[in-house]
Every structure is written in C-alpha cells, then in structure tokens.
Amino acid sequence: MTNARDWYAGAAVAAGVGVLALVTSCSSSSGNTQPNQAGGGTTVAVREVSGDQVLVNSSGRTLYTSDQEKAAGKILCSSRDCLAIWTPLTLAKGQQPTGPSGVSLGTVSRPDGSTQVEFNGAPLYTFSFDHAAGDVKGENTKDSFAGTNFTWHSATTSGAVAPNSGQSSPGYGY
C-alpha cells in the first residue's frame, strides 16, 4: 500500500506537469495570438456586471485596458508572450469602431500595422482566461512582458474599475 507522502508527491508532480502544459500552451505561436477582429455589426457593446456597465466585444467577452498603455499613450503589449494572454480588439483596414452612444471609441495603429480599437485613448483587449461572456477574470491582473509591468482593468462606461464579481485573477506567473 502506498503511503500518503508518496501519494502527495505524485499529485504534486502531476500538478506541475499540468501547469507547465498550461503555460506552454499560452506561450505557443499557435495560441491566442490572432487578433480579436471585430466583424460586422457593433464593435463594442455594454454589459452589466455587478451593477457596473462593462464594455464587451461582439461576442460578449469583457474588454480590458492597461494602466501603463493609457499613461504612455501608446501600445506596450506587443510581445508574443503578452499577445498570448491579451488579445487586441482589431478592425479590418478602413473600418471604424462602432458602439453605444456616449462611448468614446477610436483607433490606434499597432506595431504590426493592424488597427486596434481604443476607448478614451486606451487600447482594448480580451483576456484569454475569460472563457464565457460576462467573465471578468482579468480584472486587476498584474503581469510583466518585455520589461513592462502591466495592471489590467475591465473597461467601464464610467471609467471606474469594475467589481470583480467574486472571481479572482488566475495568478499565473507569466
């Protein structure tokens, strides 16, 4: 019969392999690096999350901004690793963003030449760990890519930080 210490050691190895597989899949070139391109219809919509009006893409996925990009006034999330976690909301060439009245949308050119949607001067992204419409798992996520430390918040119509709805950020060490 296997003792408890052997069982825990085996479980720890299995958990480590699972985390390694998750991190590897997030960093792979076949991961979530394709732009989150807006199709026909409205580019950005609004969804109520815990009493606040949160911006979402055409699929209902929460849109996020980073404090650092808003402060810098330019795209800082451009490394392969950052783009594996944070997918830019982009538009086809010549397309203009559309959304509800009162929501100030614009565009910014990304380093790769694509056009990204911005809200009040901050580029918009989806978070790869939000799996369903209404998820806000990226709220207050802190990570670091290419020498920049990021803090991410869901974009709200009021400009305030949205409540987390009881969900915690995944805490993965990117």
C-alpha positions in Angstrom: 0.0 0.0 0.0 1.3 3.5 -0.9 1.7 5.9 2.0 0.3 9.4 2.0 3.7 11.0 1.3 4.1 9.1 -1.9 0.6 10.0 -3.0 1.2 13.7 -2.3 4.5 13.6 -4.2 2.8 12.0 -7.2 0.0 14.6 -7.1 2.5 17.4 -6.9 4.3 16.1 -10.0 1.0 15.8 -11.9 0.0 19.3 -10.9 3.4 20.7 -12.0 3.0 19.0 -15.4 -0.5 20.4 -15.8 0.7 24.0 -15.0 3.7 23.6 -17.4 1.3 22.4 -20.2 -1.0 25.5 -19.5 1.9 28.0 -19.6 3.4 26.3 -22.7 0.0 26.4 -24.5 -0.4 30.1 -23.6 3.0 30.9 -25.0 2.9 28.9 -28.2 2.7 30.6 -31.5 -0.5 28.7 -32.2 -2.1 30.1 -29.1 -4.4 33.1 -28.7 -2.2 35.4 -30.8 -4.7 36.0 -33.6 -6.3 39.4 -33.4 -9.7 39.6 -31.9 -11.1 41.1 -35.1 -14.5 42.8 -34.9 -16.9 41.6 -37.6 -20.0 43.2 -39.0 -22.4 45.0 -36.6 -21.4 46.7 -33.4 -17.7 46.6 -32.5 -18.2 47.3 -28.8 -21.3 46.8 -26.6 -22.1 47.2 -22.9 -23.0 44.5 -20.4 -23.9 44.9 -16.8 -21.5 43.2 -14.4 -22.2 43.6 -10.7 -24.0 46.9 -11.2 -21.4 48.5 -13.5 -21.6 48.9 -17.3 -18.6 47.0 -18.7 -17.5 47.2 -22.4 -17.6 43.9 -24.3 -16.8 42.8 -27.8 -19.3 41.5 -30.3 -19.1 38.0 -28.6 -19.9 39.4 -25.2 -16.3 39.0 -23.9 -15.1 41.6 -21.4 -12.7 44.3 -22.8 -9.7 45.4 -20.8 -7.2 48.3 -20.8 -3.9 48.5 -19.1 -2.9 51.4 -16.8 0.5 51.6 -18.4 -0.7 51.9 -22.0 -3.2 54.6 -21.0 -0.5 56.5 -19.2 2.1 56.1 -22.1 -0.4 56.9 -24.8 0.9 54.0 -27.0 0.9 50.3 -27.5 3.1 48.4 -25.0 1.6 44.9 -25.2 3.3 43.8 -28.4 5.5 40.8 -27.4 4.4 37.3 -28.4 4.0 36.4 -24.7 1.8 39.4 -24.0 -0.4 38.8 -27.0 -0.8 35.1 -26.0 -2.7 36.4 -22.9 -4.1 39.7 -24.0 -5.7 39.7 -27.5 -6.1 43.1 -29.1 -9.6 44.1 -30.4 -8.7 45.0 -34.0 -10.6 46.2 -37.1 -10.3 45.4 -40.8 -8.4 48.1 -42.7 -10.6 51.1 -43.2 -13.3 50.0 -40.8 -14.3 52.4 -38.0 -15.3 51.2 -34.5 -19.0 51.4 -33.5 -20.6 51.2 -30.1 -23.3 52.7 -27.9 -23.8 56.5 -27.8 -21.6 58.1 -25.1 -18.8 55.5 -25.5 -15.8 57.3 -27.0 -14.1 54.8 -29.4 -11.2 55.5 -31.6 -8.3 53.5 -33.2 -4.6 53.3 -32.8 -2.1 51.7 -35.2 -0.3 48.6 -33.7 3.4 48.0 -34.3 2.5 45.2 -36.7 0.4 47.7 -38.8 -3.0 46.4 -37.7 -5.7 48.8 -36.4 -6.7 48.4 -32.7 -9.8 49.8 -31.1 -9.3 52.1 -28.2 -11.6 53.5 -25.5 -10.9 57.0 -24.1 -7.4 56.7 -25.5 -6.6 53.3 -24.1 -6.3 50.2 -26.4 -8.8 47.4 -25.8 -8.0 43.7 -25.3 -9.7 40.5 -24.3 -8.2 38.2 -21.7 -7.5 34.6 -22.7 -8.7 33.2 -19.4 -12.2 34.7 -19.7 -13.9 31.7 -21.3 -17.5 32.9 -21.3 -19.4 36.1 -21.9 -19.5 38.1 -18.7 -16.3 36.7 -17.2 -14.1 39.4 -15.7 -11.2 37.2 -14.5 -8.6 39.6 -15.9 -9.8 42.4 -13.5 -6.8 43.8 -11.6 -4.4 41.2 -13.2 -0.8 42.2 -12.9 1.8 40.7 -15.2 5.1 41.6 -16.9 6.1 41.4 -20.5 9.2 42.7 -22.3 10.3 44.8 -19.3 6.9 46.4 -18.7 4.8 45.7 -15.6 1.1 45.8 -16.5 -2.0 46.2 -14.4 -5.3 45.5 -16.3 -8.8 46.6 -15.7 -12.1 46.0 -17.4 -13.2 49.0 -19.4 -16.4 50.5 -17.9 -18.6 53.3 -19.3 -17.9 55.3 -16.1 -14.2 54.9 -16.3 -14.2 53.3 -12.8 -12.6 50.0 -12.0 -15.3 47.3 -12.4 -16.1 45.0 -9.5 -14.5 41.5 -9.8 -17.8 39.7 -9.3 -16.2 37.4 -6.8 -13.8 36.0 -9.4 -10.1 36.0 -8.7 -7.4 36.5 -11.3 -5.7 33.3 -12.2 -2.4 34.3 -10.6 -0.3 32.5 -13.2 3.3 33.7 -13.2 3.7 34.9 -16.7 
